[in-house]
Amino acid sequence: MLLERIVVGVDFGPASLAAARWAAQSLAPEAEIVLVHCVSPTKVATVGAESATSRARHRLEVLRQELGSARTRVEVTDGNPAMRIAAAADRLDADLIVVGPHNHYPQTEARVGSTADELVHLSCTPVLLATGELRGPPRRLLLPVQGPDISAFVFEWARAIEARCDARISIVHVDVARRYGDATEKVSSDQAPRWRRVADGFEPDTLFVDAVRTNTPADTVMSQAQRFSSDLVVLGDRTFGADSPPAIRRLLLESRRPVLVVPDVAR
């Protein structure tokens, strides 16, 4: 997995600027960075479309120079940010989308429809919410899994980041209890889960495997990330089956560390 081109959504808030710097300087310092800003209707109504676009482009150019102008370019657009960023990533054949949290909004139920959450539903490109302290490249990855299988795409991303950042991976089997009854998925005793089989390929002392049973997967992922001091959570958009959309939405809303959501490309 090569990170050759990253689209970064920039709204000029402190968290957004920190996410852009982290992506360009720590996560993938050799990648091409495309900074995308969507001019808000409020700005257009206040100063006019031409002036708002000009101001945004100037601010992006300043950031571009900071990140390294030779490998960074800028785009200014308008409309729904998630739709525009997803379209840019598709058009540019980007490997990854990076956005920061909306720290300037109160984190209430009204903000569940964040740009990151919308992007997870709209884009076939992996989406990384860069939040938290963002100190250097990720060195400790948390890989939540459920059931006997693991998405090949999720595993590919985890291994690529492990190799790129010299990271250690913790795989936690999050056994989600059913809402009705107490039944869980059964795996035949003579068939090891795929995530355990692929774990055999890791070097010694680079992997830790554990299991946790829960009916609140988002809370469990966040608590396990804290337990392992994880720098990055890597999971698929279908990791928890029918429970995935609300669990991922909560992670994107409440996580205090970066979260990478890898889509099932077959969707």
Buried (B, 14 or more C-beta within 10 A) or exposed (E): BEBEBBBBBBBBBEBBBBBBBBBBBBBBBEBBBBBBBBBBEEBBEEBEEEEBBBBBBEBBBEBBEBBEEEBBBBBBBBEBBBBBBBBBBBEBEBBBBBBBBBBEEEEEEEEBEBBBBBBBBBBEBBBBBBBBEBEEBBBBBBBBBBBBEBBBBBBEBBBBBBEBBEBBBBBBBBBBBEEEEEEEEEBEEEEEBBBBEBBEEBEEEEBBBEEBEBEBBBBBBBBBBEEBEBBBBBBBBBBBEEBBBBBBBBBBBEBEBBBBBBBBEEE
